[in-house]
Amino acid sequence: MKKVLIMEDEENIRSFVVINLRRAGYEVLEAATGMQALERIQQHPDVGVAILDIMLPDMDGFEVCRRIRANNKQMGIIMLTARTQEMDKVTGLMTGADDYVTKPFSPAELTARIDALFRRLGGENGATSELLSQGPFIMNTRNHTLEKDGNRIRLTQVEYSIMKVFMQNPGRALSREDILSAVWGRDFEGDLKIVDVNIRRLRIKIEDDATSPTYINTVWGFGYKWGN
């Protein structure tokens, strides 16, 4: 059974999420504080997706996200944000989150986001090995790995998925909507900002100079293009 961690200090919200995720077939672990969440993940390294609230009594969700990402690039992470706190969404994505859900949210919306992350985590298991090569980059789509000049680049699942879209479409201008649909799915209801923030994060990891990108180029007023 797939494991999900919910970190939320408000017991009513946490219980509501737990009940609905269990109904959807997930095994759910609970945490009311950041330290509890980190302990649960250490005890259960097979947690596939963590749902992190931002406001907590001991440490905020951003710090928990950073600590998870320091040791685990594969786990899916969803941040719970307030609808009016736009910067929380950007900060969460920049610290390593894959997605965000704004409060109040419906059980169906949260479950759909979790389902999408699990599909991304295991969607290509068992597929034949395929290597994509572009310039100094080699991507192994079976192992979900990326190397630049022979050195492994550690990517989150969302970053990997974006990189794969680019490497499969060299020289093609992709709109933000194209990237959003390919990576997050056609039913994703979030805004396009999630694409820009993840592109910014990806550039930091793969470009020689993220402020003057060579590989992921901006097509002003439209989207992005891989290469010239």
Residue pairs with C-beta under 8 A, 6 or more apart in sequence:
1 25
1 26
1 27
2 25
2 26
2 27
2 48
2 49
2 118
3 26
3 27
3 28
3 29
3 44
3 46
3 47
3 48
3 49
4 21
4 26
4 27
4 28
4 29
4 47
4 48
4 49
4 50
4 51
4 114
5 28
5 29
5 30
5 31
5 37
5 40
5 41
5 44
5 47
5 49
5 50
5 51
6 14
6 17
6 18
6 21
6 28
6 29
6 30
6 31
6 51
7 31
7 32
7 33
7 34
7 36
7 37
7 50
7 51
7 52
7 53
7 56
7 61
7 64
8 14
8 17
8 31
8 32
8 51
8 53
8 80
9 32
9 33
9 53
9 55
9 56
9 57
10 53
11 32
13 53
13 103
14 30
14 32
16 107
17 28
17 51
17 107
17 110
18 28
18 30
20 107
20 110
20 111
21 28
21 110
21 111
21 114
22 28
24 111
24 114
26 114
29 40
29 44
29 47
30 40
31 37
31 39
31 40
33 56
33 57
33 58
33 59
34 56
34 58
34 59
34 60
34 61
34 63
34 64
35 58
35 59
37 50
37 52
37 64
38 64
38 67
38 68
40 47
41 47
41 50
41 68
41 72
41 75
47 75
48 75
48 76
48 117
48 118
48 121
49 75
49 76
49 77
49 78
49 114
49 117
49 118
49 121
50 68
50 75
50 76
50 77
50 78
51 78
51 80
51 101
51 110
51 114
52 61
52 64
52 65
52 77
52 78
52 79
52 80
52 97
53 61
53 79
53 80
54 60
54 61
54 62
54 79
54 80
54 81
54 82
54 85
54 88
54 92
55 61
56 64
61 79
61 80
61 92
62 91
62 92
62 95
65 77
65 79
65 92
65 95
65 96
65 97
66 95
66 96
68 75
68 77
68 96
69 77
69 95
69 96
69 156
73 154
73 155
73 156
74 121
74 144
74 156
74 157
76 98
76 99
76 114
76 117
76 118
76 120
76 121
76 157
77 96
77 97
77 98
77 99
77 156
78 97
78 98
78 99
78 100
78 101
78 110
78 113
78 114
78 117
79 88
79 89
79 92
79 93
79 97
79 99
79 100
79 101
80 100
80 101
80 102
80 103
80 105
81 88
81 89
81 92
81 100
81 101
81 102
81 103
82 88
82 102
82 103
83 102
83 103
83 104
88 100
89 100
89 102
89 193
89 194
89 197
90 193
90 197
92 100
93 100
93 194
93 197
93 198
93 201
94 197
94 200
94 201
96 156
98 117
98 156
98 157
98 158
99 113
99 116
99 117
99 158
99 184
99 190
99 194
100 190
100 194
101 109
101 110
101 113
109 189
112 187
116 184
116 185
116 188
117 157
120 157
120 158
120 161
120 183
121 157
124 141
124 142
124 144
127 141
127 142
128 142
129 140
129 141
129 142
129 143
130 140
130 141
130 142
131 138
131 139
131 140
131 141
132 138
132 139
132 141
132 164
132 167
132 168
133 139
134 167
134 170
134 226
134 227
135 215
135 227
136 148
136 149
137 146
137 147
137 148
137 163
137 167
137 206
137 215
138 146
138 147
139 145
139 146
139 147
139 163
139 164
139 167
140 146
141 164
144 157
144 160
145 152
146 152
146 153
146 155
146 160
146 163
146 206
147 153
148 206
153 205
153 206
154 205
155 163
155 202
155 205
158 183
158 198
159 198
159 201
159 202
159 205
161 182
161 183
162 179
162 183
162 198
162 199
162 202
163 202
163 206
165 174
165 178
165 179
165 182
165 183
166 174
166 215
166 216
166 224
166 226
167 226
169 226
170 226
170 227
171 225
171 226
171 227
171 228
172 225
172 226
173 219
173 222
173 223
173 224
173 225
174 223
174 224
174 225
175 222
175 223
176 192
176 195
176 196
176 222
176 223
176 224
177 192
177 223
178 223
179 195
179 223
179 224
180 188
180 192
180 194
180 195
181 188
183 195
184 190
184 194
195 223
199 216
199 224
200 210
202 216
203 210
203 213
203 216
204 210
206 215
206 216
207 213
207 214
207 215
207 216
208 214
215 226
215 227
216 224
216 225
216 226
217 224
217 225
217 226
217 227
217 228
218 224
219 225
